[in-house]
Amino acid sequence: MTPARPGALAGRIVTPDAVVDGTLRVEAGLIAAIEPAPVGPDAPWIVPGFVDMHVHGGGGYTFTTGDPGQARGAAAFHLGHGTTTLLASLVSSPPEVTATATKAFAPLVADGTLAGVHFEGPYLAAACRGAQNPAYLRDPSVDELRPLVGDGVLRMVTLAPELPGAAAAIALLVGAGVVVAVGHTDATYAQVRDAVAAGATVGTHVFNGMRPPHHRAPGPVYALLGAAGVTCELIADGVHLDDGTLEFATTVVGRERAALVTDAIEATGTADGDYELGGQAVTVRDGVARLATADGSPGSIAGSTLTMDAAFRRLVRVGGSIVDAAHAAATTPARTLGLRDRGALAVGLRADAVVLDADLRVSAVFRAGARATPQRGR
């Protein structure tokens, strides 16, 4: 799309509350004005830049090894799909690997390539580990975490609140301004609600990697869906969640609490084949990533090959309004991560915008007002 005039985009602008036909004006990388005006019947949609708070890689690149070059490649790939802000999600690893990766990514956080680092593990329940490497699972440790907090690089930690040491870890993380997420957990309803009362504010890919809901043993799913103030991550790829479940969950939690995430791995945007995640072999067939097994039977789902633009389209298709989808893909995750300068098309915020055609496919991406150059992967 060509801007309506220098520093401006014309189309159907999706604001936090409504769709405004008109022009979005940009000055010095910020949204200076949203000016209503008639647009043509083929006018594009303009939505906020997507914010992915749970992603392991993409385009043939991975975050999980802690390699800065790989991280830049993954971030550039997802930028081409509309993700202007993301966390680098690590998986369960030995303490020295986690610490080294966090330190290596600090310059990328400083220059804005990453919004921070997310530890998905190692403080997870073995019974609900999914594709996490069982060799590296361990109980939460404040001694392990304390040197890694306080500088803004570590932004979110997923843990199972029923594990010994979890309460102390939650207190340390919340006190340091790190978002605490509940996930890969076999906790009871009460244990999850206690974690929420202690400051946990996110449910990691709700329904996946946790005890299934049951009407006589509600467990984490009911606790997270029902907890006011908890953002519920949802992987809208049709594999992790049936479309009916996606529709149900977003209806229950509403636009202020639903957050689309990809959980994407390095295979995203590349061919089916054999990959690796956290020291374990992964096989991708028909775009679905699973742990490899000796007998060839389907292993645990191992992340996804999803991009945020595809997740956005799927949520709209199952019945979410385009305003609701913009909240789930950008506004709610940005707010959850404490990123108050982005996540919505509103005056004064950073001019992160995605231009979508009539089929909701990406035609242009702008980050801080500058047009991004798409990178489709290796």
GUTORBA-576004 format. One record per residue (C-alpha): residue in three letters; residue number from 0; x, y, z. Coordinates in Angstrom, 3 decimals. Layout:
N
r->ALA; k->NUM; east->X; north->Y; up->Z
...
//
This chain:
378
r->MET; k->0; east->0.000; north->0.000; up->0.000
r->THR; k->1; east->1.142; north->3.540; up->-0.720
r->PRO; k->2; east->0.585; north->6.033; up->2.108
r->ALA; k->3; east->-2.164; north->8.585; up->1.454
r->ARG; k->4; east->0.532; north->11.256; up->1.803
r->PRO; k->5; east->3.968; north->11.316; up->3.421
r->GLY; k->6; east->3.583; north->10.145; up->7.021
r->ALA; k->7; east->0.011; north->8.940; up->6.569
r->LEU; k->8; east->-1.940; north->5.743; up->5.901
r->ALA; k->9; east->-5.470; north->5.665; up->4.554
r->GLY; k->10; east->-7.965; north->2.882; up->5.099
r->ARG; k->11; east->-10.267; north->1.278; up->7.627
r->ILE; k->12; east->-8.449; north->2.016; up->10.880
r->VAL; k->13; east->-9.102; north->-0.458; up->13.716
r->THR; k->14; east->-8.920; north->1.532; up->16.949
r->PRO; k->15; east->-9.413; north->0.020; up->20.435
r->ASP; k->16; east->-13.150; north->0.698; up->20.328
r->ALA; k->17; east->-14.288; north->0.939; up->16.714
r->VAL; k->18; east->-13.360; north->0.983; up->13.041
r->VAL; k->19; east->-12.715; north->4.494; up->11.737
r->ASP; k->20; east->-12.617; north->5.116; up->7.996
r->GLY; k->21; east->-9.981; north->7.725; up->7.303
r->THR; k->22; east->-6.304; north->8.582; up->7.617
r->LEU; k->23; east->-3.755; north->7.692; up->10.267
r->ARG; k->24; east->-1.090; north->10.394; up->10.440
r->VAL; k->25; east->2.415; north->9.671; up->11.739
r->GLU; k->26; east->5.014; north->12.117; up->13.038
r->ALA; k->27; east->8.395; north->11.227; up->14.547
r->GLY; k->28; east->7.448; north->7.571; up->14.773
r->LEU; k->29; east->4.269; north->8.215; up->16.763
r->ILE; k->30; east->0.596; north->8.319; up->15.832
r->ALA; k->31; east->-0.150; north->12.032; up->15.562
r->ALA; k->32; east->-3.810; north->11.886; up->14.504
r->ILE; k->33; east->-6.619; north->9.665; up->13.273
r->GLU; k->34; east->-8.705; north->11.728; up->10.894
r->PRO; k->35; east->-12.104; north->10.418; up->9.735
r->ALA; k->36; east->-12.633; north->10.625; up->5.973
r->PRO; k->37; east->-14.420; north->8.656; up->3.271
r->VAL; k->38; east->-12.536; north->5.650; up->1.874
r->GLY; k->39; east->-13.210; north->3.497; up->-1.136
r->PRO; k->40; east->-14.891; north->0.075; up->-1.054
r->ASP; k->41; east->-11.513; north->-1.641; up->-1.560
r->ALA; k->42; east->-9.794; north->0.281; up->1.224
r->PRO; k->43; east->-7.409; north->-1.870; up->3.290
r->TRP; k->44; east->-7.687; north->-2.618; up->6.987
r->ILE; k->45; east->-5.119; north->-0.937; up->9.232
r->VAL; k->46; east->-4.592; north->-2.763; up->12.539
r->PRO; k->47; east->-2.046; north->-2.340; up->15.325
r->GLY; k->48; east->1.291; north->-4.118; up->15.020
r->PHE; k->49; east->0.990; north->-7.575; up->16.544
r->VAL; k->50; east->2.547; north->-8.380; up->19.933
r->ASP; k->51; east->3.588; north->-12.019; up->20.398
r->MET; k->52; east->4.423; north->-12.830; up->24.006
r->HIS; k->53; east->5.221; north->-16.507; up->23.375
r->VAL; k->54; east->7.391; north->-17.471; up->20.406
r->HIS; k->55; east->10.437; north->-19.766; up->20.128
r->GLY; k->56; east->11.554; north->-19.015; up->16.573
r->GLY; k->57; east->10.556; north->-18.922; up->12.921
r->GLY; k->58; east->11.825; north->-18.686; up->9.382
r->GLY; k->59; east->14.455; north->-21.327; up->10.069
r->TYR; k->60; east->15.811; north->-19.438; up->13.091
r->THR; k->61; east->15.452; north->-20.149; up->16.800
r->PHE; k->62; east->15.566; north->-18.229; up->20.065
r->THR; k->63; east->16.134; north->-21.335; up->22.169
r->THR; k->64; east->19.911; north->-21.591; up->21.712
r->GLY; k->65; east->20.573; north->-18.042; up->22.877
r->ASP; k->66; east->22.362; north->-17.095; up->19.646
r->PRO; k->67; east->21.856; north->-13.363; up->18.859
r->GLY; k->68; east->22.152; north->-13.880; up->15.091
r->GLN; k->69; east->19.476; north->-16.550; up->15.181
r->ALA; k->70; east->17.298; north->-14.277; up->17.311
r->ARG; k->71; east->17.564; north->-11.405; up->14.845
r->GLY; k->72; east->16.607; north->-13.741; up->12.010
r->ALA; k->73; east->13.547; north->-15.024; up->13.864
r->ALA; k->74; east->12.433; north->-11.508; up->14.797
r->ALA; k->75; east->12.810; north->-10.310; up->11.196
r->PHE; k->76; east->10.777; north->-13.246; up->9.910
r->HIS; k->77; east->7.886; north->-12.563; up->12.273
r->LEU; k->78; east->8.058; north->-8.825; up->11.530
r->GLY; k->79; east->7.180; north->-9.737; up->7.953
r->HIS; k->80; east->4.003; north->-11.330; up->9.283
r->GLY; k->81; east->2.986; north->-8.237; up->11.237
r->THR; k->82; east->4.621; north->-8.923; up->14.605
r->THR; k->83; east->6.276; north->-5.661; up->15.580
r->THR; k->84; east->6.918; north->-6.687; up->19.195
r->LEU; k->85; east->7.844; north->-10.094; up->20.601
r->LEU; k->86; east->9.441; north->-11.924; up->23.481
r->ALA; k->87; east->12.148; north->-14.522; up->22.881
r->SER; k->88; east->10.783; north->-17.650; up->24.534
r->LEU; k->89; east->13.339; north->-20.127; up->25.851
r->VAL; k->90; east->12.551; north->-23.732; up->26.754
r->SER; k->91; east->13.694; north->-25.849; up->29.704
r->SER; k->92; east->17.490; north->-25.966; up->29.724
r->PRO; k->93; east->20.381; north->-26.335; up->32.166
r->PRO; k->94; east->20.876; north->-23.259; up->34.395
r->GLU; k->95; east->24.028; north->-22.155; up->32.606
r->VAL; k->96; east->22.318; north->-22.234; up->29.200
r->THR; k->97; east->19.400; north->-20.157; up->30.445
r->ALA; k->98; east->21.686; north->-17.601; up->32.090
r->THR; k->99; east->23.964; north->-17.342; up->29.053
r->ALA; k->100; east->21.029; north->-16.883; up->26.643
r->THR; k->101; east->19.500; north->-14.174; up->28.813
r->LYS; k->102; east->22.780; north->-12.269; up->28.898
r->ALA; k->103; east->23.308; north->-12.730; up->25.143
r->PHE; k->104; east->19.879; north->-11.275; up->24.362
r->ALA; k->105; east->20.333; north->-8.157; up->26.515
r->PRO; k->106; east->21.711; north->-6.058; up->23.612
r->LEU; k->107; east->18.731; north->-7.089; up->21.458
r->VAL; k->108; east->16.379; north->-5.906; up->24.170
r->ALA; k->109; east->18.321; north->-2.664; up->24.426
r->ASP; k->110; east->18.058; north->-1.968; up->20.688
r->GLY; k->111; east->14.379; north->-2.941; up->20.490
r->THR; k->112; east->14.731; north->-6.115; up->18.437
r->LEU; k->113; east->13.187; north->-7.982; up->21.368
r->ALA; k->114; east->10.833; north->-6.765; up->24.071
r->GLY; k->115; east->12.403; north->-9.190; up->26.519
r->VAL; k->116; east->12.951; north->-12.842; up->27.306
r->HIS; k->117; east->10.362; north->-15.409; up->28.384
r->PHE; k->118; east->11.334; north->-18.526; up->30.318
r->GLU; k->119; east->8.899; north->-21.305; up->29.428
r->GLY; k->120; east->10.478; north->-23.610; up->31.953
r->PRO; k->121; east->12.306; north->-25.199; up->33.572
r->TYR; k->122; east->9.960; north->-24.889; up->36.564
r->LEU; k->123; east->7.242; north->-27.098; up->35.101
r->ALA; k->124; east->5.264; north->-30.167; up->36.150
r->ALA; k->125; east->6.636; north->-33.389; up->34.690
r->ALA; k->126; east->3.116; north->-34.746; up->34.224
r->CYS; k->127; east->2.198; north->-31.793; up->31.986
r->ARG; k->128; east->5.544; north->-31.110; up->30.356
r->GLY; k->129; east->4.331; north->-31.482; up->26.762
r->ALA; k->130; east->7.413; north->-31.142; up->24.547
r->GLN; k->131; east->9.633; north->-29.768; up->27.320
r->ASN; k->132; east->12.768; north->-31.845; up->27.919
r->PRO; k->133; east->12.233; north->-33.886; up->31.131
r->ALA; k->134; east->15.991; north->-33.971; up->31.771
r->TYR; k->135; east->15.987; north->-30.242; up->32.536
r->LEU; k->136; east->12.829; north->-29.844; up->34.632
r->ARG; k->137; east->13.441; north->-28.696; up->38.184
r->ASP; k->138; east->11.773; north->-26.946; up->41.100
r->PRO; k->139; east->11.707; north->-23.144; up->41.132
r->SER; k->140; east->14.836; north->-21.613; up->42.638
r->VAL; k->141; east->15.147; north->-18.038; up->43.855
r->ASP; k->142; east->18.926; north->-18.485; up->43.891
r->GLU; k->143; east->18.832; north->-19.297; up->40.184
r->LEU; k->144; east->16.434; north->-16.475; up->39.352
r->ARG; k->145; east->17.807; north->-13.669; up->41.493
r->PRO; k->146; east->20.837; north->-12.853; up->39.272
r->LEU; k->147; east->18.597; north->-12.739; up->36.187
r->VAL; k->148; east->16.015; north->-10.187; up->37.314
r->GLY; k->149; east->16.131; north->-6.454; up->37.727
r->ASP; k->150; east->17.546; north->-5.259; up->34.400
r->GLY; k->151; east->14.376; north->-5.573; up->32.308
r->VAL; k->152; east->15.651; north->-8.359; up->30.061
r->LEU; k->153; east->13.711; north->-11.170; up->31.723
r->ARG; k->154; east->10.100; north->-10.093; up->31.237
r->MET; k->155; east->8.033; north->-13.257; up->31.822
r->VAL; k->156; east->8.430; north->-16.653; up->33.497
r->THR; k->157; east->6.065; north->-19.606; up->33.111
r->LEU; k->158; east->5.955; north->-21.967; up->36.091
r->ALA; k->159; east->3.806; north->-24.632; up->37.731
r->PRO; k->160; east->2.579; north->-23.138; up->41.017
r->GLU; k->161; east->2.208; north->-26.495; up->42.791
r->LEU; k->162; east->5.971; north->-27.149; up->42.774
r->PRO; k->163; east->8.077; north->-26.694; up->45.916
r->GLY; k->164; east->9.610; north->-23.237; up->45.901
r->ALA; k->165; east->7.005; north->-21.756; up->43.560
r->ALA; k->166; east->5.576; north->-19.328; up->46.117
r->ALA; k->167; east->9.001; north->-17.844; up->46.842
r->ALA; k->168; east->9.789; north->-17.601; up->43.120
r->ILE; k->169; east->6.505; north->-15.822; up->42.398
r->ALA; k->170; east->7.204; north->-13.321; up->45.175
r->LEU; k->171; east->10.702; north->-12.622; up->43.827
r->LEU; k->172; east->9.535; north->-12.234; up->40.230
r->VAL; k->173; east->6.527; north->-10.060; up->40.998
r->GLY; k->174; east->8.688; north->-7.865; up->43.225
r->ALA; k->175; east->11.156; north->-7.422; up->40.362
r->GLY; k->176; east->8.440; north->-6.504; up->37.860
r->VAL; k->177; east->8.611; north->-9.790; up->35.949
r->VAL; k->178; east->5.316; north->-11.179; up->34.640
r->VAL; k->179; east->4.458; north->-14.556; up->36.171
r->ALA; k->180; east->2.567; north->-17.029; up->34.002
r->VAL; k->181; east->0.938; north->-20.278; up->35.101
r->GLY; k->182; east->1.525; north->-23.145; up->32.701
r->HIS; k->183; east->2.606; north->-26.739; up->32.166
r->THR; k->184; east->0.877; north->-27.408; up->35.448
r->ASP; k->185; east->-0.998; north->-30.177; up->37.213
r->ALA; k->186; east->-2.187; north->-27.779; up->39.917
r->THR; k->187; east->-5.579; north->-27.788; up->41.546
r->TYR; k->188; east->-8.042; north->-24.962; up->41.081
r->ALA; k->189; east->-7.134; north->-23.639; up->44.541
r->GLN; k->190; east->-3.394; north->-23.736; up->43.872
r->VAL; k->191; east->-3.797; north->-21.723; up->40.696
r->ARG; k->192; east->-6.023; north->-19.175; up->42.382
r->ASP; k->193; east->-3.441; north->-18.837; up->45.173
r->ALA; k->194; east->-0.803; north->-18.114; up->42.530
r->VAL; k->195; east->-3.059; north->-15.469; up->40.998
r->ALA; k->196; east->-3.594; north->-13.901; up->44.404
r->ALA; k->197; east->0.208; north->-13.814; up->44.791
r->GLY; k->198; east->0.613; north->-11.928; up->41.524
r->ALA; k->199; east->0.484; north->-14.341; up->38.567
r->THR; k->200; east->-1.231; north->-12.559; up->35.668
r->VAL; k->201; east->-0.955; north->-14.901; up->32.654
r->GLY; k->202; east->-2.135; north->-18.381; up->31.715
r->THR; k->203; east->0.374; north->-19.956; up->29.330
r->HIS; k->204; east->-1.347; north->-21.409; up->26.231
r->VAL; k->205; east->-4.496; north->-22.187; up->28.217
r->PHE; k->206; east->-5.875; north->-25.721; up->27.762
r->ASN; k->207; east->-2.504; north->-26.954; up->26.494
r->GLY; k->208; east->0.148; north->-28.249; up->28.878
r->MET; k->209; east->-2.175; north->-28.412; up->31.862
r->ARG; k->210; east->-4.557; north->-30.784; up->33.573
r->PRO; k->211; east->-7.739; north->-31.003; up->31.484
r->PRO; k->212; east->-10.858; north->-29.424; up->33.002
r->HIS; k->213; east->-13.354; north->-31.677; up->34.771
r->HIS; k->214; east->-16.557; north->-30.631; up->36.478
r->ARG; k->215; east->-15.560; north->-32.373; up->39.721
r->ALA; k->216; east->-11.862; north->-31.412; up->39.540
r->PRO; k->217; east->-11.786; north->-28.023; up->37.780
r->GLY; k->218; east->-8.021; north->-27.584; up->37.815
r->PRO; k->219; east->-6.073; north->-24.822; up->36.081
r->VAL; k->220; east->-8.259; north->-24.221; up->33.012
r->TYR; k->221; east->-11.326; north->-23.130; up->34.951
r->ALA; k->222; east->-9.174; north->-21.208; up->37.430
r->LEU; k->223; east->-7.435; north->-19.210; up->34.703
r->LEU; k->224; east->-10.495; north->-18.576; up->32.537
r->GLY; k->225; east->-12.422; north->-17.403; up->35.577
r->ALA; k->226; east->-9.767; north->-15.212; up->37.192
r->ALA; k->227; east->-10.344; north->-11.513; up->36.631
r->GLY; k->228; east->-7.134; north->-9.800; up->35.617
r->VAL; k->229; east->-5.469; north->-12.922; up->34.178
r->THR; k->230; east->-4.544; north->-12.810; up->30.497
r->CYS; k->231; east->-5.169; north->-16.152; up->28.795
r->GLU; k->232; east->-2.827; north->-17.082; up->25.957
r->LEU; k->233; east->-4.550; north->-18.944; up->23.120
r->ILE; k->234; east->-2.833; north->-20.708; up->20.200
r->ALA; k->235; east->-5.262; north->-20.235; up->17.314
r->ASP; k->236; east->-3.846; north->-22.733; up->14.820
r->GLY; k->237; east->-6.661; north->-25.292; up->14.713
r->VAL; k->238; east->-4.287; north->-27.893; up->16.195
r->HIS; k->239; east->-3.749; north->-26.782; up->19.773
r->LEU; k->240; east->-7.374; north->-25.677; up->20.070
r->ASP; k->241; east->-10.466; north->-26.699; up->18.182
r->ASP; k->242; east->-12.174; north->-23.654; up->16.703
r->GLY; k->243; east->-15.121; north->-24.233; up->19.022
r->THR; k->244; east->-12.797; north->-24.100; up->22.013
r->LEU; k->245; east->-11.218; north->-20.911; up->20.690
r->GLU; k->246; east->-14.629; north->-19.325; up->20.262
r->PHE; k->247; east->-15.708; north->-20.452; up->23.756
r->ALA; k->248; east->-12.541; north->-19.209; up->25.456
r->THR; k->249; east->-12.533; north->-15.786; up->23.820
r->THR; k->250; east->-16.210; north->-15.358; up->24.635
r->VAL; k->251; east->-15.621; north->-16.267; up->28.291
r->VAL; k->252; east->-12.609; north->-14.031; up->28.905
r->GLY; k->253; east->-13.526; north->-11.161; up->26.583
r->ARG; k->254; east->-11.320; north->-8.814; up->24.598
r->GLU; k->255; east->-9.490; north->-7.492; up->27.670
r->ARG; k->256; east->-8.099; north->-10.914; up->28.663
r->ALA; k->257; east->-7.617; north->-12.967; up->25.485
r->ALA; k->258; east->-4.131; north->-12.917; up->23.953
r->LEU; k->259; east->-3.234; north->-14.661; up->20.733
r->VAL; k->260; east->0.227; north->-16.262; up->20.753
r->THR; k->261; east->1.996; north->-18.394; up->18.190
r->ASP; k->262; east->4.278; north->-20.675; up->20.260
r->ALA; k->263; east->6.106; north->-20.828; up->16.913
r->ILE; k->264; east->9.321; north->-22.796; up->16.483
r->GLU; k->265; east->12.102; north->-22.451; up->13.911
r->ALA; k->266; east->10.166; north->-24.611; up->11.409
r->THR; k->267; east->7.563; north->-21.863; up->10.996
r->GLY; k->268; east->7.630; north->-20.617; up->7.426
r->THR; k->269; east->9.845; north->-23.457; up->6.250
r->ALA; k->270; east->9.323; north->-26.955; up->4.909
r->ASP; k->271; east->8.129; north->-30.069; up->6.688
r->GLY; k->272; east->11.030; north->-32.074; up->8.052
r->ASP; k->273; east->13.138; north->-32.812; up->11.104
r->TYR; k->274; east->14.011; north->-30.150; up->13.655
r->GLU; k->275; east->15.150; north->-29.804; up->17.278
r->LEU; k->276; east->13.665; north->-28.168; up->20.352
r->GLY; k->277; east->15.403; north->-28.080; up->23.710
r->GLY; k->278; east->17.603; north->-31.050; up->22.872
r->GLN; k->279; east->14.751; north->-33.198; up->21.580
r->ALA; k->280; east->14.019; north->-34.262; up->18.014
r->VAL; k->281; east->10.928; north->-32.738; up->16.422
r->THR; k->282; east->9.174; north->-33.847; up->13.246
r->VAL; k->283; east->6.977; north->-31.489; up->11.245
r->ARG; k->284; east->4.370; north->-33.068; up->8.991
r->ASP; k->285; east->1.639; north->-31.105; up->7.203
r->GLY; k->286; east->2.711; north->-28.082; up->9.220
r->VAL; k->287; east->2.171; north->-29.767; up->12.602
r->ALA; k->288; east->5.226; north->-30.079; up->14.883
r->ARG; k->289; east->5.463; north->-33.072; up->17.233
r->LEU; k->290; east->8.186; north->-34.768; up->19.224
r->ALA; k->291; east->9.744; north->-37.576; up->17.214
r->THR; k->292; east->9.070; north->-41.091; up->18.515
r->ALA; k->293; east->10.958; north->-44.342; up->17.994
r->ASP; k->294; east->7.946; north->-46.143; up->16.531
r->GLY; k->295; east->6.725; north->-43.254; up->14.416
r->SER; k->296; east->3.533; north->-42.746; up->16.426
r->PRO; k->297; east->2.383; north->-39.150; up->17.041
r->GLY; k->298; east->4.367; north->-37.541; up->19.844
r->SER; k->299; east->3.454; north->-34.517; up->21.945
r->ILE; k->300; east->2.728; north->-31.305; up->20.061
r->ALA; k->301; east->6.001; north->-29.368; up->20.013
r->GLY; k->302; east->5.147; north->-25.735; up->19.537
r->SER; k->303; east->3.567; north->-24.585; up->16.289
r->THR; k->304; east->4.236; north->-23.310; up->12.788
r->LEU; k->305; east->1.796; north->-20.445; up->13.293
r->THR; k->306; east->2.271; north->-16.759; up->12.505
r->MET; k->307; east->0.295; north->-13.973; up->14.141
r->ASP; k->308; east->-1.399; north->-12.860; up->10.938
r->ALA; k->309; east->-2.783; north->-16.391; up->10.490
r->ALA; k->310; east->-3.931; north->-16.455; up->14.127
r->PHE; k->311; east->-5.636; north->-13.091; up->13.590
r->ARG; k->312; east->-7.487; north->-14.381; up->10.540
r->ARG; k->313; east->-8.592; north->-17.517; up->12.349
r->LEU; k->314; east->-10.042; north->-15.616; up->15.294
r->VAL; k->315; east->-12.040; north->-13.387; up->12.938
r->ARG; k->316; east->-13.212; north->-16.462; up->11.050
r->VAL; k->317; east->-14.550; north->-18.192; up->14.171
r->GLY; k->318; east->-16.662; north->-15.187; up->15.016
r->GLY; k->319; east->-14.494; north->-12.565; up->16.682
r->SER; k->320; east->-14.945; north->-9.020; up->15.469
r->ILE; k->321; east->-11.942; north->-7.355; up->13.883
r->VAL; k->322; east->-11.779; north->-5.019; up->16.890
r->ASP; k->323; east->-11.716; north->-8.002; up->19.243
r->ALA; k->324; east->-9.022; north->-9.668; up->17.131
r->ALA; k->325; east->-6.876; north->-6.518; up->17.269
r->HIS; k->326; east->-7.176; north->-6.548; up->21.053
r->ALA; k->327; east->-6.149; north->-10.212; up->21.228
r->ALA; k->328; east->-3.235; north->-9.841; up->18.802
r->ALA; k->329; east->-1.853; north->-6.546; up->20.082
r->THR; k->330; east->-3.633; north->-4.488; up->22.732
r->THR; k->331; east->-4.067; north->-7.109; up->25.447
r->PRO; k->332; east->-0.577; north->-8.664; up->25.193
r->ALA; k->333; east->1.063; north->-5.228; up->25.142
r->ARG; k->334; east->-0.813; north->-4.195; up->28.274
r->THR; k->335; east->-0.046; north->-7.522; up->29.947
r->LEU; k->336; east->3.680; north->-7.022; up->29.367
r->GLY; k->337; east->3.564; north->-3.447; up->30.625
r->LEU; k->338; east->4.296; north->-1.973; up->27.193
r->ARG; k->339; east->2.174; north->1.147; up->27.456
r->ASP; k->340; east->3.658; north->2.860; up->24.405
r->ARG; k->341; east->2.253; north->0.437; up->21.801
r->GLY; k->342; east->-0.395; north->-2.188; up->21.095
r->ALA; k->343; east->-3.169; north->0.015; up->19.730
r->LEU; k->344; east->-3.865; north->2.602; up->17.072
r->ALA; k->345; east->-4.311; north->5.657; up->19.268
r->VAL; k->346; east->-2.833; north->9.137; up->19.274
r->GLY; k->347; east->0.480; north->9.337; up->21.109
r->LEU; k->348; east->1.392; north->5.660; up->20.819
r->ARG; k->349; east->4.220; north->4.232; up->18.738
r->ALA; k->350; east->3.183; north->3.963; up->15.115
r->ASP; k->351; east->3.233; north->0.179; up->14.801
r->ALA; k->352; east->0.694; north->-0.791; up->12.157
r->VAL; k->353; east->-0.155; north->-3.666; up->9.846
r->VAL; k->354; east->-1.959; north->-3.067; up->6.568
r->LEU; k->355; east->-4.241; north->-5.962; up->5.599
r->ASP; k->356; east->-6.048; north->-6.586; up->2.343
r->ALA; k->357; east->-9.664; north->-7.692; up->1.985
r->ASP; k->358; east->-8.655; north->-11.269; up->2.869
r->LEU; k->359; east->-6.822; north->-10.007; up->5.985
r->ARG; k->360; east->-3.442; north->-10.847; up->4.511
r->VAL; k->361; east->-0.440; north->-8.645; up->5.209
r->SER; k->362; east->0.407; north->-6.125; up->2.507
r->ALA; k->363; east->2.630; north->-3.799; up->4.569
r->VAL; k->364; east->4.084; north->-3.530; up->8.069
r->PHE; k->365; east->5.168; north->-0.327; up->9.822
r->ARG; k->366; east->7.236; north->-0.225; up->13.009
r->ALA; k->367; east->7.596; north->3.158; up->14.699
r->GLY; k->368; east->6.346; north->4.653; up->11.446
r->ALA; k->369; east->9.031; north->3.048; up->9.278
r->ARG; k->370; east->8.030; north->0.504; up->6.677
r->ALA; k->371; east->9.495; north->-2.927; up->7.401
r->THR; k->372; east->11.174; north->-5.031; up->4.741
r->PRO; k->373; east->9.602; north->-8.518; up->4.803
r->GLN; k->374; east->11.854; north->-11.502; up->5.452
r->ARG; k->375; east->10.239; north->-14.822; up->4.627
r->GLY; k->376; east->12.854; north->-17.072; up->6.184
r->ARG; k->377; east->15.725; north->-19.173; up->4.956
//
